[in-house]
C-alpha cells in the first residue's frame, strides 16, 4: 500500500491535508477515490485513508485531502531506540549505510569525521540534506512510523560524547578481540537506548578507540572478518534487532 508522511498539525478530525509534493505523487499514481493508502504522522501512528477531494481557492486546485478510515500504531517501529553514528565515507557508501540503517530500524543517524576518513571535509550540509531525502524514501518503502533524522556532529569528540549517553553505547573496533556484540548485548539486556558507532574506510585509530573507552563506551567486535564501512552498521543493527526481538 502506498505510504506518505505528514505533520500531526495537518490532521484535523477525520481528514488529513496532504502536501503539494504528495498530492502530485497521488496524481501521478492515478489513485481512484476508492483506493486506500497510508498516511503516517511521523510519530509512530498510521492512518488508513482514501481520497476525499482537493482544496480549491481562487488560484485553482490545491493539496489533496485524505479521509481517515482507520488509525493504528505503526507495526514497523522497533521498541528499542538505536542511533547510528557513521564516520564519513566517499561515494555512495554513505548512501547505502543510511538507507539500510533506516530499513533496519535506526531512530537517528549522526555523521562525524574521524582521523582516517577519506571523505572531503566541509560538505556536511550538502550530505545531510541529500541523506535526509534517502532516509525519507527508505522510511516510506519499509513501512517505518518515523523518519530518522540525519545530522552531523561538529567533531569526533562531540559525536562520542553524544553516543556515550545511551544506555548501551557500542563502539565497533576491528582490533577488539575480547568483547563480542553478543556478550555486549547480553550484559546490557533491557537497555532502552543503544548507540552504534562504526568507523571509516581506514578504521579507527588506537587513540580514537582509547577516547571512546575513556567515556565508558564498550569497545566491541563484529567478528573475525573485517567489514566494509557501509556493511558494519547494517550488520550491527541486524544483530541488535534480532537480539531484542525486533527482527523475528
RATANOR-V369102 format. One record per residue. N is the residue number from 1. SS is DSSP state (H for helix, E for strand, C for the rest). PSI is psi in radians with two decimals (none if undefined). D_FIRST is the distance of its C-alpha to the first C-alpha in Angstrom with 2 decimals. Layout:
n={N:N}
ss={SS:SS}
psi={PSI:PSI}
d_first={D_FIRST:D_FIRST}
//
This chain:
n={1:2:3:4:5:6:7:8:9:10:11:12:13:14:15:16:17:18:19:20:21:22:23:24:25:26:27:28:29:30:31:32:33:34:35:36:37:38:39:40:41:42:43:44:45:46:47:48:49:50:51:52:53:54:55:56:57:58:59:60:61:62:63:64:65:66:67:68:69:70:71:72:73:74:75:76:77:78:79:80:81:82:83:84:85:86:87:88:89:90:91:92:93:94:95:96:97:98:99:100:101:102:103:104:105:106:107:108:109:110:111:112:113:114:115:116:117:118:119:120:121:122:123:124:125:126:127:128:129:130:131:132:133:134:135:136:137:138:139:140:141:142:143:144:145:146:147:148:149:150:151:152:153:154:155:156:157:158:159:160:161:162:163:164:165:166:167:168:169:170:171:172:173:174:175:176:177:178:179:180:181:182:183:184:185:186:187:188:189:190:191:192:193:194:195:196:197:198:199:200:201:202:203:204:205:206:207:208:209:210:211:212:213:214:215:216:217:218:219:220:221:222:223:224:225:226:227:228:229:230:231:232:233:234:235:236:237:238:239:240:241:242:243:244:245:246:247:248}
ss={C:C:E:E:E:C:C:H:H:H:E:E:C:C:E:E:E:C:C:H:H:H:H:H:H:H:H:H:H:C:C:C:C:C:C:E:E:E:E:E:C:C:C:C:E:E:E:E:E:E:E:E:E:E:E:E:E:C:C:E:E:E:E:E:E:E:E:E:E:E:E:E:E:C:C:C:C:C:C:C:E:E:E:E:E:E:E:C:C:C:C:C:H:H:H:H:H:H:H:H:H:H:H:C:C:C:C:E:E:E:E:E:C:C:C:C:C:C:C:C:C:C:C:H:H:H:H:H:H:H:H:H:H:H:H:H:H:H:H:H:H:H:C:C:C:C:C:C:E:E:E:E:C:C:C:H:H:H:H:H:H:H:H:C:C:C:C:E:E:E:E:E:C:C:C:C:C:C:C:E:H:H:H:H:H:H:H:C:C:C:C:C:E:E:E:E:E:E:C:C:C:C:C:C:C:H:H:H:H:H:H:H:H:H:C:C:C:E:E:E:E:C:C:C:C:C:C:C:H:H:H:H:H:H:H:H:H:H:H:H:H:H:H:C:C:C:C:C}
psi={2.36:2.45:2.38:2.77:2.59:2.98:2.51:-0.56:-0.23:0.01:2.06:1.95:-2.13:0.44:2.44:2.26:2.10:2.78:2.88:-0.69:-0.79:-0.58:-0.72:-0.64:-0.73:-0.70:-0.70:-0.51:-0.26:0.81:2.37:2.73:-0.48:-0.25:2.44:2.64:2.96:2.36:2.18:2.43:0.05:0.05:0.32:0.31:2.32:2.52:2.08:2.16:2.94:2.82:2.42:0.23:-2.89:2.77:2.30:2.55:-3.06:-0.42:-0.14:-2.89:2.43:-2.58:2.69:2.64:2.44:2.30:2.23:2.19:-0.68:2.61:2.58:2.77:2.53:2.20:-0.38:0.11:2.18:2.78:0.17:2.40:1.89:2.16:2.25:2.24:1.98:2.19:2.46:2.40:2.82:2.82:-2.51:0.18:-0.70:-0.69:-0.82:-0.80:-0.73:-0.83:-0.85:-0.56:-0.71:-0.81:-0.61:-0.01:0.22:2.41:-0.59:2.82:2.23:2.20:2.56:2.80:2.32:3.09:-0.65:0.27:2.41:-0.04:2.53:2.24:2.87:0.19:0.28:-0.70:-0.77:-0.72:-0.86:-0.63:-0.79:-0.70:-0.51:-0.68:-0.70:-0.72:-0.72:-0.84:-0.65:-0.68:-0.68:-0.80:-0.68:0.01:0.56:2.73:-0.08:2.70:1.87:2.31:2.50:2.06:2.99:2.27:2.62:-0.42:2.92:-0.75:-0.81:-0.73:-0.75:-0.66:-0.65:-0.80:-0.60:-0.23:-0.17:2.75:-0.65:1.65:2.02:2.18:1.88:2.10:2.15:-0.34:-0.07:2.28:-0.11:-0.88:1.97:2.84:-0.61:-0.83:-0.68:-0.74:-0.64:-0.64:-0.47:0.49:2.35:0.00:2.28:-0.45:2.40:2.31:2.44:1.96:2.11:2.68:-3.09:-3.01:-0.66:0.03:3.06:2.66:2.85:-0.64:-0.71:-0.71:-0.68:-0.67:-0.74:-0.74:-0.59:-0.34:0.19:0.45:2.63:2.09:2.06:2.60:2.54:0.30:-3.14:-0.24:2.47:2.04:2.61:2.77:-0.48:-0.31:-0.64:-0.85:-0.63:-0.73:-0.77:-0.78:-0.73:-0.76:-0.78:-0.76:-0.65:-0.79:-0.60:0.09:0.29:0.13:1.36:none}
d_first={0.00:3.82:6.33:9.93:13.18:16.12:19.62:20.62:23.25:20.80:19.89:22.55:22.63:19.57:18.75:17.23:18.64:16.46:18.34:19.84:17.92:14.46:15.95:17.07:13.73:12.36:15.56:15.18:11.84:13.78:11.30:13.35:14.40:13.16:9.46:7.36:5.56:6.77:10.23:12.24:16.02:16.90:19.06:16.91:15.36:11.85:11.75:9.51:10.55:11.41:13.83:17.37:19.41:20.95:23.85:27.00:30.19:33.37:31.71:29.07:25.34:23.72:20.35:17.58:17.42:14.54:15.61:14.76:14.21:14.12:14.61:14.93:15.89:13.48:13.82:13.80:17.04:20.30:23.35:25.68:26.01:26.53:27.71:28.24:31.37:31.38:34.58:34.24:33.85:34.33:32.06:28.46:29.19:28.22:24.92:24.12:25.36:23.29:20.01:20.68:22.02:18.85:16.78:19.49:19.59:22.33:22.81:24.82:26.49:30.11:31.92:35.66:38.52:40.81:44.12:42.91:39.97:40.36:37.81:39.59:40.15:39.55:36.06:34.08:32.95:31.51:29.93:28.20:26.83:25.31:24.12:22.48:20.28:19.55:18.76:16.31:14.37:14.61:13.46:10.20:9.75:10.93:9.50:12.89:14.15:16.90:17.71:20.79:23.67:25.82:29.46:32.82:35.88:39.22:40.83:40.66:42.71:40.37:37.31:39.17:40.49:37.02:35.64:38.64:37.67:34.83:35.74:35.54:36.20:35.89:37.60:36.90:40.13:40.99:44.62:43.87:45.32:45.51:42.42:39.33:35.81:35.95:39.21:37.98:34.94:37.21:39.65:37.03:35.31:33.62:33.25:30.69:30.58:31.04:31.85:31.47:33.90:33.96:36.40:36.79:37.74:41.28:40.52:42.05:45.79:48.01:48.66:44.97:44.55:47.68:46.41:43.17:45.36:47.59:44.66:44.24:41.07:40.73:41.34:39.15:38.93:35.88:38.14:40.79:38.75:38.39:34.75:33.78:32.96:29.28:29.09:30.89:28.40:25.55:28.00:29.21:25.83:24.81:28.14:27.87:24.40:25.65:28.94:27.43:25.09:21.87:21.28:22.05}
//
